[in-house]
Amino acid sequence: MGFLNPGDQVFHHCYTTTQSEGTWTHLRKSGTALEGWVKDDLLPDGGSGYAC
């Protein structure tokens, strides 16, 4: 588990849609091996524009 701070650069890979929780984006924190899924409504830019 990890965390992001305001201003951290992340690379958005793709998004997926769940039946009950909306869309989630898979991302990686720049300069690290930290990666995972984040609910799109928590991301200031709304997440990835590419479906997985």
PDBQT receptor file of N, H, CA, C and O in Angstrom, charges set to zero:
ATOM      1  N   MET A   1       0.847  -1.171   0.000  1.00  0.00    +0.000 N 
ATOM      2  CA  MET A   1       0.000   0.000   0.000  1.00  0.00    +0.000 C 
ATOM      3  C   MET A   1       0.889   1.229   0.000  1.00  0.00    +0.000 C 
ATOM      4  O   MET A   1       1.963   1.226   0.601  1.00  0.00    +0.000 OA
ATOM      5  N   GLY A   2       0.448   2.270  -0.666  1.00  0.00    +0.000 N 
ATOM      6  H   GLY A   2      -0.424   2.273  -1.155  1.00  0.00    +0.000 HD
ATOM      7  CA  GLY A   2       1.203   3.506  -0.727  1.00  0.00    +0.000 C 
ATOM      8  C   GLY A   2       0.270   4.691  -0.732  1.00  0.00    +0.000 C 
ATOM      9  O   GLY A   2      -0.937   4.560  -0.531  1.00  0.00    +0.000 OA
ATOM     10  N   PHE A   3       0.846   5.836  -0.961  1.00  0.00    +0.000 N 
ATOM     11  H   PHE A   3       1.826   5.943  -1.124  1.00  0.00    +0.000 HD
ATOM     12  CA  PHE A   3       0.023   7.036  -0.986  1.00  0.00    +0.000 C 
ATOM     13  C   PHE A   3       0.611   8.033  -1.963  1.00  0.00    +0.000 C 
ATOM     14  O   PHE A   3       1.781   7.945  -2.337  1.00  0.00    +0.000 OA
ATOM     15  N   LEU A   4      -0.207   8.969  -2.366  1.00  0.00    +0.000 N 
ATOM     16  H   LEU A   4      -1.157   9.040  -2.062  1.00  0.00    +0.000 HD
ATOM     17  CA  LEU A   4       0.217  10.046  -3.246  1.00  0.00    +0.000 C 
ATOM     18  C   LEU A   4       0.074  11.367  -2.514  1.00  0.00    +0.000 C 
ATOM     19  O   LEU A   4      -0.836  11.545  -1.704  1.00  0.00    +0.000 OA
ATOM     20  N   ASN A   5       0.955  12.268  -2.797  1.00  0.00    +0.000 N 
ATOM     21  H   ASN A   5       1.694  12.123  -3.455  1.00  0.00    +0.000 HD
ATOM     22  CA  ASN A   5       0.894  13.617  -2.256  1.00  0.00    +0.000 C 
ATOM     23  C   ASN A   5       0.495  14.584  -3.362  1.00  0.00    +0.000 C 
ATOM     24  O   ASN A   5       0.742  14.316  -4.538  1.00  0.00    +0.000 OA
ATOM     25  N   PRO A   6      -0.119  15.703  -2.996  1.00  0.00    +0.000 N 
ATOM     26  CA  PRO A   6      -0.409  16.714  -4.017  1.00  0.00    +0.000 C 
ATOM     27  C   PRO A   6       0.878  17.085  -4.763  1.00  0.00    +0.000 C 
ATOM     28  O   PRO A   6       1.913  17.335  -4.145  1.00  0.00    +0.000 OA
ATOM     29  N   GLY A   7       0.800  17.115  -6.070  1.00  0.00    +0.000 N 
ATOM     30  H   GLY A   7      -0.041  16.912  -6.571  1.00  0.00    +0.000 HD
ATOM     31  CA  GLY A   7       1.961  17.453  -6.885  1.00  0.00    +0.000 C 
ATOM     32  C   GLY A   7       2.766  16.262  -7.370  1.00  0.00    +0.000 C 
ATOM     33  O   GLY A   7       3.623  16.421  -8.240  1.00  0.00    +0.000 OA
ATOM     34  N   ASP A   8       2.514  15.052  -6.825  1.00  0.00    +0.000 N 
ATOM     35  H   ASP A   8       1.818  14.923  -6.119  1.00  0.00    +0.000 HD
ATOM     36  CA  ASP A   8       3.211  13.860  -7.323  1.00  0.00    +0.000 C 
ATOM     37  C   ASP A   8       2.825  13.633  -8.782  1.00  0.00    +0.000 C 
ATOM     38  O   ASP A   8       1.665  13.795  -9.162  1.00  0.00    +0.000 OA
ATOM     39  N   GLN A   9       3.806  13.258  -9.587  1.00  0.00    +0.000 N 
ATOM     40  H   GLN A   9       4.748  13.127  -9.278  1.00  0.00    +0.000 HD
ATOM     41  CA  GLN A   9       3.517  12.950 -10.982  1.00  0.00    +0.000 C 
ATOM     42  C   GLN A   9       3.149  11.483 -11.088  1.00  0.00    +0.000 C 
ATOM     43  O   GLN A   9       3.850  10.618 -10.564  1.00  0.00    +0.000 OA
ATOM     44  N   VAL A  10       2.041  11.205 -11.771  1.00  0.00    +0.000 N 
ATOM     45  H   VAL A  10       1.471  11.907 -12.197  1.00  0.00    +0.000 HD
ATOM     46  CA  VAL A  10       1.600   9.829 -11.973  1.00  0.00    +0.000 C 
ATOM     47  C   VAL A  10       1.320   9.586 -13.449  1.00  0.00    +0.000 C 
ATOM     48  O   VAL A  10       0.977  10.502 -14.196  1.00  0.00    +0.000 OA
ATOM     49  N   PHE A  11       1.472   8.341 -13.845  1.00  0.00    +0.000 N 
ATOM     50  H   PHE A  11       1.750   7.596 -13.238  1.00  0.00    +0.000 HD
ATOM     51  CA  PHE A  11       1.174   7.919 -15.213  1.00  0.00    +0.000 C 
ATOM     52  C   PHE A  11      -0.107   7.097 -15.185  1.00  0.00    +0.000 C 
ATOM     53  O   PHE A  11      -0.176   6.067 -14.514  1.00  0.00    +0.000 OA
ATOM     54  N   HIS A  12      -1.123   7.554 -15.916  1.00  0.00    +0.000 N 
ATOM     55  H   HIS A  12      -1.067   8.390 -16.461  1.00  0.00    +0.000 HD
ATOM     56  CA  HIS A  12      -2.397   6.842 -16.009  1.00  0.00    +0.000 C 
ATOM     57  C   HIS A  12      -2.273   5.792 -17.110  1.00  0.00    +0.000 C 
ATOM     58  O   HIS A  12      -1.895   6.106 -18.238  1.00  0.00    +0.000 OA
ATOM     59  N   HIS A  13      -2.593   4.550 -16.774  1.00  0.00    +0.000 N 
ATOM     60  H   HIS A  13      -2.901   4.295 -15.857  1.00  0.00    +0.000 HD
ATOM     61  CA  HIS A  13      -2.525   3.477 -17.771  1.00  0.00    +0.000 C 
ATOM     62  C   HIS A  13      -3.876   3.279 -18.450  1.00  0.00    +0.000 C 
ATOM     63  O   HIS A  13      -3.997   3.443 -19.664  1.00  0.00    +0.000 OA
ATOM     64  N   CYS A  14      -4.885   2.928 -17.667  1.00  0.00    +0.000 N 
ATOM     65  H   CYS A  14      -4.787   2.794 -16.681  1.00  0.00    +0.000 HD
ATOM     66  CA  CYS A  14      -6.200   2.646 -18.229  1.00  0.00    +0.000 C 
ATOM     67  C   CYS A  14      -7.227   2.671 -17.110  1.00  0.00    +0.000 C 
ATOM     68  O   CYS A  14      -6.875   2.738 -15.932  1.00  0.00    +0.000 OA
ATOM     69  N   TYR A  15      -8.513   2.615 -17.489  1.00  0.00    +0.000 N 
ATOM     70  H   TYR A  15      -8.799   2.561 -18.446  1.00  0.00    +0.000 HD
ATOM     71  CA  TYR A  15      -9.561   2.583 -16.479  1.00  0.00    +0.000 C 
ATOM     72  C   TYR A  15     -10.442   1.357 -16.668  1.00  0.00    +0.000 C 
ATOM     73  O   TYR A  15     -10.478   0.754 -17.741  1.00  0.00    +0.000 OA
ATOM     74  N   THR A  16     -11.144   1.007 -15.610  1.00  0.00    +0.000 N 
ATOM     75  H   THR A  16     -11.115   1.497 -14.738  1.00  0.00    +0.000 HD
ATOM     76  CA  THR A  16     -12.132  -0.052 -15.658  1.00  0.00    +0.000 C 
ATOM     77  C   THR A  16     -13.388   0.438 -14.953  1.00  0.00    +0.000 C 
ATOM     78  O   THR A  16     -13.333   1.341 -14.118  1.00  0.00    +0.000 OA
ATOM     79  N   THR A  17     -14.509  -0.162 -15.294  1.00  0.00    +0.000 N 
ATOM     80  H   THR A  17     -14.554  -0.896 -15.972  1.00  0.00    +0.000 HD
ATOM     81  CA  THR A  17     -15.782   0.226 -14.704  1.00  0.00    +0.000 C 
ATOM     82  C   THR A  17     -16.328  -0.921 -13.862  1.00  0.00    +0.000 C 
ATOM     83  O   THR A  17     -16.339  -2.073 -14.297  1.00  0.00    +0.000 OA
ATOM     84  N   THR A  18     -16.783  -0.594 -12.650  1.00  0.00    +0.000 N 
ATOM     85  H   THR A  18     -16.774   0.341 -12.297  1.00  0.00    +0.000 HD
ATOM     86  CA  THR A  18     -17.413  -1.592 -11.792  1.00  0.00    +0.000 C 
ATOM     87  C   THR A  18     -18.925  -1.382 -11.823  1.00  0.00    +0.000 C 
ATOM     88  O   THR A  18     -19.398  -0.316 -12.219  1.00  0.00    +0.000 OA
ATOM     89  N   GLN A  19     -19.666  -2.377 -11.414  1.00  0.00    +0.000 N 
ATOM     90  H   GLN A  19     -19.282  -3.242 -11.093  1.00  0.00    +0.000 HD
ATOM     91  CA  GLN A  19     -21.122  -2.270 -11.411  1.00  0.00    +0.000 C 
ATOM     92  C   GLN A  19     -21.623  -1.321 -10.334  1.00  0.00    +0.000 C 
ATOM     93  O   GLN A  19     -22.629  -0.640 -10.527  1.00  0.00    +0.000 OA
ATOM     94  N   SER A  20     -20.932  -1.270  -9.203  1.00  0.00    +0.000 N 
ATOM     95  H   SER A  20     -20.114  -1.823  -9.045  1.00  0.00    +0.000 HD
ATOM     96  CA  SER A  20     -21.462  -0.498  -8.083  1.00  0.00    +0.000 C 
ATOM     97  C   SER A  20     -20.643   0.725  -7.688  1.00  0.00    +0.000 C 
ATOM     98  O   SER A  20     -21.148   1.594  -6.978  1.00  0.00    +0.000 OA
ATOM     99  N   GLU A  21     -19.375   0.815  -8.137  1.00  0.00    +0.000 N 
ATOM    100  H   GLU A  21     -18.965   0.109  -8.714  1.00  0.00    +0.000 HD
ATOM    101  CA  GLU A  21     -18.504   1.881  -7.647  1.00  0.00    +0.000 C 
ATOM    102  C   GLU A  21     -17.969   2.807  -8.725  1.00  0.00    +0.000 C 
ATOM    103  O   GLU A  21     -17.053   3.584  -8.457  1.00  0.00    +0.000 OA
ATOM    104  N   GLY A  22     -18.508   2.750  -9.934  1.00  0.00    +0.000 N 
ATOM    105  H   GLY A  22     -19.252   2.118 -10.152  1.00  0.00    +0.000 HD
ATOM    106  CA  GLY A  22     -18.044   3.658 -10.983  1.00  0.00    +0.000 C 
ATOM    107  C   GLY A  22     -16.739   3.215 -11.616  1.00  0.00    +0.000 C 
ATOM    108  O   GLY A  22     -16.474   2.019 -11.739  1.00  0.00    +0.000 OA
ATOM    109  N   THR A  23     -15.919   4.187 -12.019  1.00  0.00    +0.000 N 
ATOM    110  H   THR A  23     -16.134   5.158 -11.919  1.00  0.00    +0.000 HD
ATOM    111  CA  THR A  23     -14.683   3.867 -12.735  1.00  0.00    +0.000 C 
ATOM    112  C   THR A  23     -13.458   4.026 -11.838  1.00  0.00    +0.000 C 
ATOM    113  O   THR A  23     -13.432   4.837 -10.912  1.00  0.00    +0.000 OA
ATOM    114  N   TRP A  24     -12.452   3.223 -12.150  1.00  0.00    +0.000 N 
ATOM    115  H   TRP A  24     -12.472   2.564 -12.902  1.00  0.00    +0.000 HD
ATOM    116  CA  TRP A  24     -11.176   3.214 -11.439  1.00  0.00    +0.000 C 
ATOM    117  C   TRP A  24     -10.050   3.276 -12.468  1.00  0.00    +0.000 C 
ATOM    118  O   TRP A  24     -10.142   2.657 -13.529  1.00  0.00    +0.000 OA
ATOM    119  N   THR A  25      -8.988   4.020 -12.159  1.00  0.00    +0.000 N 
ATOM    120  H   THR A  25      -8.913   4.522 -11.298  1.00  0.00    +0.000 HD
ATOM    121  CA  THR A  25      -7.835   4.132 -13.042  1.00  0.00    +0.000 C 
ATOM    122  C   THR A  25      -6.636   3.413 -12.442  1.00  0.00    +0.000 C 
ATOM    123  O   THR A  25      -6.344   3.539 -11.253  1.00  0.00    +0.000 OA
ATOM    124  N   HIS A  26      -5.948   2.655 -13.294  1.00  0.00    +0.000 N 
ATOM    125  H   HIS A  26      -6.186   2.552 -14.260  1.00  0.00    +0.000 HD
ATOM    126  CA  HIS A  26      -4.679   2.038 -12.886  1.00  0.00    +0.000 C 
ATOM    127  C   HIS A  26      -3.583   3.048 -13.176  1.00  0.00    +0.000 C 
ATOM    128  O   HIS A  26      -3.465   3.541 -14.297  1.00  0.00    +0.000 OA
ATOM    129  N   LEU A  27      -2.780   3.355 -12.159  1.00  0.00    +0.000 N 
ATOM    130  H   LEU A  27      -2.876   2.954 -11.248  1.00  0.00    +0.000 HD
ATOM    131  CA  LEU A  27      -1.718   4.340 -12.355  1.00  0.00    +0.000 C 
ATOM    132  C   LEU A  27      -0.435   3.913 -11.674  1.00  0.00    +0.000 C 
ATOM    133  O   LEU A  27      -0.419   2.992 -10.857  1.00  0.00    +0.000 OA
ATOM    134  N   ARG A  28       0.656   4.609 -12.031  1.00  0.00    +0.000 N 
ATOM    135  H   ARG A  28       0.644   5.357 -12.695  1.00  0.00    +0.000 HD
ATOM    136  CA  ARG A  28       1.968   4.368 -11.424  1.00  0.00    +0.000 C 
ATOM    137  C   ARG A  28       2.560   5.717 -11.036  1.00  0.00    +0.000 C 
ATOM    138  O   ARG A  28       2.498   6.681 -11.798  1.00  0.00    +0.000 OA
ATOM    139  N   LYS A  29       3.136   5.768  -9.837  1.00  0.00    +0.000 N 
ATOM    140  H   LYS A  29       3.187   4.985  -9.217  1.00  0.00    +0.000 HD
ATOM    141  CA  LYS A  29       3.790   6.982  -9.368  1.00  0.00    +0.000 C 
ATOM    142  C   LYS A  29       5.155   7.112 -10.042  1.00  0.00    +0.000 C 
ATOM    143  O   LYS A  29       5.961   6.182 -10.008  1.00  0.00    +0.000 OA
ATOM    144  N   SER A  30       5.408   8.265 -10.652  1.00  0.00    +0.000 N 
ATOM    145  H   SER A  30       4.753   9.020 -10.679  1.00  0.00    +0.000 HD
ATOM    146  CA  SER A  30       6.644   8.505 -11.394  1.00  0.00    +0.000 C 
ATOM    147  C   SER A  30       7.872   8.278 -10.516  1.00  0.00    +0.000 C 
ATOM    148  O   SER A  30       7.919   8.707  -9.364  1.00  0.00    +0.000 OA
ATOM    149  N   GLY A  31       8.860   7.597 -11.083  1.00  0.00    +0.000 N 
ATOM    150  H   GLY A  31       8.822   7.248 -12.019  1.00  0.00    +0.000 HD
ATOM    151  CA  GLY A  31      10.134   7.360 -10.397  1.00  0.00    +0.000 C 
ATOM    152  C   GLY A  31      10.091   6.264  -9.356  1.00  0.00    +0.000 C 
ATOM    153  O   GLY A  31      11.054   6.084  -8.610  1.00  0.00    +0.000 OA
ATOM    154  N   THR A  32       8.993   5.527  -9.289  1.00  0.00    +0.000 N 
ATOM    155  H   THR A  32       8.211   5.673  -9.894  1.00  0.00    +0.000 HD
ATOM    156  CA  THR A  32       8.858   4.453  -8.302  1.00  0.00    +0.000 C 
ATOM    157  C   THR A  32       8.237   3.229  -8.959  1.00  0.00    +0.000 C 
ATOM    158  O   THR A  32       7.834   3.259 -10.122  1.00  0.00    +0.000 OA
ATOM    159  N   ALA A  33       8.172   2.162  -8.189  1.00  0.00    +0.000 N 
ATOM    160  H   ALA A  33       8.499   2.137  -7.244  1.00  0.00    +0.000 HD
ATOM    161  CA  ALA A  33       7.460   0.961  -8.621  1.00  0.00    +0.000 C 
ATOM    162  C   ALA A  33       6.056   0.928  -8.034  1.00  0.00    +0.000 C 
ATOM    163  O   ALA A  33       5.334  -0.054  -8.211  1.00  0.00    +0.000 OA
ATOM    164  N   LEU A  34       5.660   1.994  -7.337  1.00  0.00    +0.000 N 
ATOM    165  H   LEU A  34       6.246   2.792  -7.194  1.00  0.00    +0.000 HD
ATOM    166  CA  LEU A  34       4.345   2.075  -6.716  1.00  0.00    +0.000 C 
ATOM    167  C   LEU A  34       3.275   2.205  -7.784  1.00  0.00    +0.000 C 
ATOM    168  O   LEU A  34       3.292   3.148  -8.576  1.00  0.00    +0.000 OA
ATOM    169  N   GLU A  35       2.340   1.257  -7.809  1.00  0.00    +0.000 N 
ATOM    170  H   GLU A  35       2.327   0.491  -7.166  1.00  0.00    +0.000 HD
ATOM    171  CA  GLU A  35       1.255   1.281  -8.776  1.00  0.00    +0.000 C 
ATOM    172  C   GLU A  35       0.017   0.687  -8.148  1.00  0.00    +0.000 C 
ATOM    173  O   GLU A  35       0.101  -0.055  -7.169  1.00  0.00    +0.000 OA
ATOM    174  N   GLY A  36      -1.127   1.012  -8.708  1.00  0.00    +0.000 N 
ATOM    175  H   GLY A  36      -1.194   1.615  -9.503  1.00  0.00    +0.000 HD
ATOM    176  CA  GLY A  36      -2.367   0.460  -8.191  1.00  0.00    +0.000 C 
ATOM    177  C   GLY A  36      -3.569   1.144  -8.791  1.00  0.00    +0.000 C 
ATOM    178  O   GLY A  36      -3.458   1.923  -9.737  1.00  0.00    +0.000 OA
ATOM    179  N   TRP A  37      -4.726   0.837  -8.222  1.00  0.00    +0.000 N 
ATOM    180  H   TRP A  37      -4.816   0.204  -7.454  1.00  0.00    +0.000 HD
ATOM    181  CA  TRP A  37      -6.000   1.349  -8.704  1.00  0.00    +0.000 C 
ATOM    182  C   TRP A  37      -6.496   2.461  -7.795  1.00  0.00    +0.000 C 
ATOM    183  O   TRP A  37      -6.408   2.359  -6.571  1.00  0.00    +0.000 OA
ATOM    184  N   VAL A  38      -7.023   3.533  -8.404  1.00  0.00    +0.000 N 
ATOM    185  H   VAL A  38      -7.094   3.615  -9.398  1.00  0.00    +0.000 HD
ATOM    186  CA  VAL A  38      -7.573   4.665  -7.663  1.00  0.00    +0.000 C 
ATOM    187  C   VAL A  38      -8.942   4.988  -8.252  1.00  0.00    +0.000 C 
ATOM    188  O   VAL A  38      -9.112   5.033  -9.471  1.00  0.00    +0.000 OA
ATOM    189  N   LYS A  39      -9.898   5.209  -7.383  1.00  0.00    +0.000 N 
ATOM    190  H   LYS A  39      -9.760   5.172  -6.393  1.00  0.00    +0.000 HD
ATOM    191  CA  LYS A  39     -11.248   5.579  -7.834  1.00  0.00    +0.000 C 
ATOM    192  C   LYS A  39     -11.169   6.922  -8.545  1.00  0.00    +0.000 C 
ATOM    193  O   LYS A  39     -10.598   7.875  -8.015  1.00  0.00    +0.000 OA
ATOM    194  N   ASP A  40     -11.740   7.001  -9.741  1.00  0.00    +0.000 N 
ATOM    195  H   ASP A  40     -12.204   6.227 -10.171  1.00  0.00    +0.000 HD
ATOM    196  CA  ASP A  40     -11.605   8.188 -10.589  1.00  0.00    +0.000 C 
ATOM    197  C   ASP A  40     -12.106   9.474  -9.942  1.00  0.00    +0.000 C 
ATOM    198  O   ASP A  40     -11.554  10.545 -10.196  1.00  0.00    +0.000 OA
ATOM    199  N   ASP A  41     -13.145   9.386  -9.109  1.00  0.00    +0.000 N 
ATOM    200  H   ASP A  41     -13.593   8.517  -8.903  1.00  0.00    +0.000 HD
ATOM    201  CA  ASP A  41     -13.639  10.628  -8.512  1.00  0.00    +0.000 C 
ATOM    202  C   ASP A  41     -12.698  11.182  -7.446  1.00  0.00    +0.000 C 
ATOM    203  O   ASP A  41     -12.935  12.272  -6.926  1.00  0.00    +0.000 OA
ATOM    204  N   LEU A  42     -11.632  10.447  -7.110  1.00  0.00    +0.000 N 
ATOM    205  H   LEU A  42     -11.439   9.562  -7.533  1.00  0.00    +0.000 HD
ATOM    206  CA  LEU A  42     -10.606  10.954  -6.192  1.00  0.00    +0.000 C 
ATOM    207  C   LEU A  42      -9.455  11.638  -6.930  1.00  0.00    +0.000 C 
ATOM    208  O   LEU A  42      -8.605  12.273  -6.305  1.00  0.00    +0.000 OA
ATOM    209  N   LEU A  43      -9.428  11.508  -8.258  1.00  0.00    +0.000 N 
ATOM    210  H   LEU A  43     -10.119  10.993  -8.765  1.00  0.00    +0.000 HD
ATOM    211  CA  LEU A  43      -8.362  12.104  -9.064  1.00  0.00    +0.000 C 
ATOM    212  C   LEU A  43      -8.810  13.452  -9.624  1.00  0.00    +0.000 C 
ATOM    213  O   LEU A  43      -9.905  13.555 -10.178  1.00  0.00    +0.000 OA
ATOM    214  N   PRO A  44      -7.979  14.485  -9.487  1.00  0.00    +0.000 N 
ATOM    215  CA  PRO A  44      -8.389  15.819  -9.949  1.00  0.00    +0.000 C 
ATOM    216  C   PRO A  44      -8.657  15.904 -11.439  1.00  0.00    +0.000 C 
ATOM    217  O   PRO A  44      -9.430  16.755 -11.879  1.00  0.00    +0.000 OA
ATOM    218  N   ASP A  45      -8.028  15.033 -12.228  1.00  0.00    +0.000 N 
ATOM    219  H   ASP A  45      -7.400  14.341 -11.871  1.00  0.00    +0.000 HD
ATOM    220  CA  ASP A  45      -8.236  15.086 -13.685  1.00  0.00    +0.000 C 
ATOM    221  C   ASP A  45      -9.264  14.054 -14.159  1.00  0.00    +0.000 C 
ATOM    222  O   ASP A  45      -9.496  13.915 -15.360  1.00  0.00    +0.000 OA
ATOM    223  N   GLY A  46      -9.873  13.338 -13.226  1.00  0.00    +0.000 N 
ATOM    224  H   GLY A  46      -9.685  13.451 -12.251  1.00  0.00    +0.000 HD
ATOM    225  CA  GLY A  46     -10.919  12.378 -13.595  1.00  0.00    +0.000 C 
ATOM    226  C   GLY A  46     -10.415  11.019 -14.024  1.00  0.00    +0.000 C 
ATOM    227  O   GLY A  46     -11.226  10.136 -14.304  1.00  0.00    +0.000 OA
ATOM    228  N   GLY A  47      -9.101  10.811 -14.088  1.00  0.00    +0.000 N 
ATOM    229  H   GLY A  47      -8.442  11.529 -13.860  1.00  0.00    +0.000 HD
ATOM    230  CA  GLY A  47      -8.552   9.495 -14.435  1.00  0.00    +0.000 C 
ATOM    231  C   GLY A  47      -8.225   9.320 -15.892  1.00  0.00    +0.000 C 
ATOM    232  O   GLY A  47      -8.230  10.275 -16.669  1.00  0.00    +0.000 OA
ATOM    233  N   SER A  48      -7.942   8.096 -16.251  1.00  0.00    +0.000 N 
ATOM    234  H   SER A  48      -7.938   7.320 -15.620  1.00  0.00    +0.000 HD
ATOM    235  CA  SER A  48      -7.522   7.742 -17.604  1.00  0.00    +0.000 C 
ATOM    236  C   SER A  48      -8.671   7.861 -18.597  1.00  0.00    +0.000 C 
ATOM    237  O   SER A  48      -9.840   7.712 -18.240  1.00  0.00    +0.000 OA
ATOM    238  N   GLY A  49      -8.320   8.130 -19.844  1.00  0.00    +0.000 N 
ATOM    239  H   GLY A  49      -7.370   8.251 -20.135  1.00  0.00    +0.000 HD
ATOM    240  CA  GLY A  49      -9.307   8.159 -20.915  1.00  0.00    +0.000 C 
ATOM    241  C   GLY A  49      -9.307   6.897 -21.749  1.00  0.00    +0.000 C 
ATOM    242  O   GLY A  49     -10.017   6.819 -22.752  1.00  0.00    +0.000 OA
ATOM    243  N   TYR A  50      -8.512   5.891 -21.348  1.00  0.00    +0.000 N 
ATOM    244  H   TYR A  50      -7.936   5.954 -20.533  1.00  0.00    +0.000 HD
ATOM    245  CA  TYR A  50      -8.372   4.660 -22.114  1.00  0.00    +0.000 C 
ATOM    246  C   TYR A  50      -8.879   3.472 -21.306  1.00  0.00    +0.000 C 
ATOM    247  O   TYR A  50      -8.451   3.260 -20.172  1.00  0.00    +0.000 OA
ATOM    248  N   ALA A  51      -9.780   2.707 -21.884  1.00  0.00    +0.000 N 
ATOM    249  H   ALA A  51     -10.128   2.879 -22.806  1.00  0.00    +0.000 HD
ATOM    250  CA  ALA A  51     -10.300   1.520 -21.225  1.00  0.00    +0.000 C 
ATOM    251  C   ALA A  51      -9.250   0.408 -21.214  1.00  0.00    +0.000 C 
ATOM    252  O   ALA A  51      -8.465   0.278 -22.153  1.00  0.00    +0.000 OA
ATOM    253  N   CYS A  52      -9.242  -0.385 -20.152  1.00  0.00    +0.000 N 
ATOM    254  H   CYS A  52      -9.879  -0.279 -19.389  1.00  0.00    +0.000 HD
ATOM    255  CA  CYS A  52      -8.305  -1.525 -20.047  1.00  0.00    +0.000 C 
ATOM    256  C   CYS A  52      -8.782  -2.678 -20.902  1.00  0.00    +0.000 C 
ATOM    257  O   CYS A  52      -8.133  -3.723 -20.947  1.00  0.00    +0.000 OA
TER     258      CYS A  52
